[in-house]
Amino acid sequence: MSEQRAPLFRMEIAPRWRDLDAFNHVNNSNFLTYLEEARIQWFASIGREWLSDTMMPLLAAVQLNYRAPIPYPSNIAISLFADRVGNSSVTVGHRIESLDGGTLYSDGHVVMVWIDPKSGRPIPLPDGVREMATRA
């Protein structure tokens, strides 16, 4: 679904030597680290408050399809998409692929829920996140 739309955010990463596993490709656990970094960079790029003493995002669910191993050395692109925007959550679709888009390494989505850190209860999405996630 998300691969047919323009991404809301795209970030390039060069995997590090330390990211490799015994098979000489990027260890699968690092895929999640790359996605986390892309989400944080996306939220920071909004230019509006998305994290404070009264609000914070939590990762509520992850769905990750491993399509191909990431070789080393390589440069990869992480693209993010807003698949669904709820009252207190956003489902962020993601793709990890080669810079030219010719190789899909991973796709899937995560569900981010904003909460009040004091109560642990969901709160409405921050305005800046909602605006960025719903832009065409």
Secondary structure, DSSP 8 states (H G I E B T S, - for coil): -GGGS--SEEEEE---GGGB-TTSBB-HHHHHHHHHHHHHHHHHHT-S---BTTBEEEEEEEEEEE-S--BSS--EEEEEEEEEE-SSEEEEEEEEEETTS--EEEEEEEEEEEE-TTT--B----HHHHHHHH--
